[in-house]
């Protein structure tokens, strides 16, 4: 069955929290692939501040990049020797863009948290955790496609969904801790230099 593309209406509820509605969209070529709209709303549902359309735009871009990178990594495993270098370069480009988008998400979210360097930091930024949620969501989608052909796929999907529930819960609690001032975000410096000589 072909899935109908979707678009999102961005709004806030009476408490100023983010509310997004999925509606049909006639425009082809949605930036988010695999039909995954609203992939992180449950993790951010408890955000106590007004919704930022720019934040959702960057999150949807991040998920689209992760989906394209997933596809490229699938292709490189099946590619012939002559095709591999070009696909590897594409993966590096997507990975670089992915990290830029994570940083952009963290910058947009960072305006909502109080800055207190006397409290312990989270082990990772909310942007990094949302990136992991994006990849896990894609893993569930692709594993679900194996159901019927792979007897173990149903069990793997159940495990992945439990992992996703735990990650969503962890992100929600981390956001509460940041808003309350009990925790702070990690320092933003990143040491990965994708696409640069000597970068890893």
C-alpha positions, 0 to 999 in steps of 0.5 A, spaced: 500 500 500 502 506 498 502 511 504 499 518 503 505 524 504 503 528 510 504 535 512 504 538 519 500 544 522 504 547 528 500 549 534 500 550 541 495 548 546 492 552 552 499 551 556 503 553 550 506 546 549 507 543 542 502 540 538 502 537 531 497 535 527 499 530 521 495 532 515 495 529 508 499 533 503 499 533 495 506 535 495 511 530 492 518 529 495 517 530 503 523 531 506 522 526 511 523 519 508 519 512 510 513 515 512 516 517 519 512 523 521 511 525 528 517 521 530 519 524 536 513 528 538 512 523 544 519 524 547 518 532 547 510 532 549 512 534 556 516 540 553 513 546 558 515 552 553 512 554 546 513 550 540 518 553 535 517 551 528 524 552 527 526 546 532 521 542 528 524 543 521 531 541 524 528 535 527 525 533 521 531 534 517 535 530 522 530 524 521 531 525 513 538 525 513 538 519 518 534 515 513 538 517 507 544 515 511 541 508 512 539 507 505 546 509 503 549 504 508 545 499 505 547 500 498 554 500 500 554 493 503 551 491 496 555 495 492 561 493 487 568 495 488 567 501 483 561 504 487 564 503 494 568 510 494 562 514 491 557 511 496 562 512 502 563 519 500 556 520 501 555 517 507 561 522 510 557 528 507 551 525 510 554 524 517 557 531 517 550 534 516 547 530 521 552 532 526 551 540 524 543 538 525 544 535 532 548 542 534 543 546 531 537 542 535 541 543 541 542 551 540 535 552 539 533 548 545 538 551 549 534 557 549 529 554 554 534 551 559 537 555 565 544 556 565 547 553 572 554 550 571 554 548 579 549 542 577 551 536 574 551 535 566 547 530 562 551 524 559 549 527 552 545 533 549 538 532 548 540 533 540 544 527 541 539 523 544 533 525 539 538 523 534 539 516 537 531 516 537 531 517 530 536 512 528 532 507 533 525 509 529 528 507 523 531 501 525 524 499 527 521 501 521 526 497 517 525 491 522 518 491 521 518 490 513 522 483 515 516 480 518 513 475 515 519 473 511 524 472 518 521 468 524 525 472 529 523 479 526 517 479 530 521 478 537 526 483 534 521 489 533 518 488 540 525 489 543 526 495 539 519 498 541 521 497 548 528 500 547 524 506 544 519 507 550 525 507 555 529 512 550 523 516 550 522 516 557 529 518 558 529 524 554 522 526 557 525 526 564 532 529 562 528 535 559 524 536 566 531 536 569 534 541 565 527 545 565 528 545 573 535 546 573 537 540 577 541 538 571 545 542 565 547 540 558 554 538 556 559 543 554 557 543 546 564 542 544 565 536 539 571 533 537 569 529 531 572 532 524 568 529 519 570 530 512 577 533 514 584 530 513 585 526 520 578 527 522 575 521 525 
